[in-house]
């Protein structure tokens, strides 16, 4: 939650696109590490099986691909997010709402905004 407030404060300073890309890398790396720990350990301290800490929606997923696989699946989603943001999300840093609206009305302007920050 603290990071969210920091991101809101810095979004106009650094831009939305870099924050999205950095955030997806950070989440992906964290999920890979947690997945590796679940692969290695398999149980939580005290002998409690890790599936008891999951929410009802992911219990079925855990049963299908294991606890570690669940974290790696979501790390893969982070990788897809990184690629999507780098290819399809234009930078809106320093633009007014009117400029952003006009950009979305012109496909060439969107393409220029996407490629200008690579």
Order of alpha helices (4+ residues) and beta strands (2+ residues): alpha-alpha-alpha-alpha-alpha
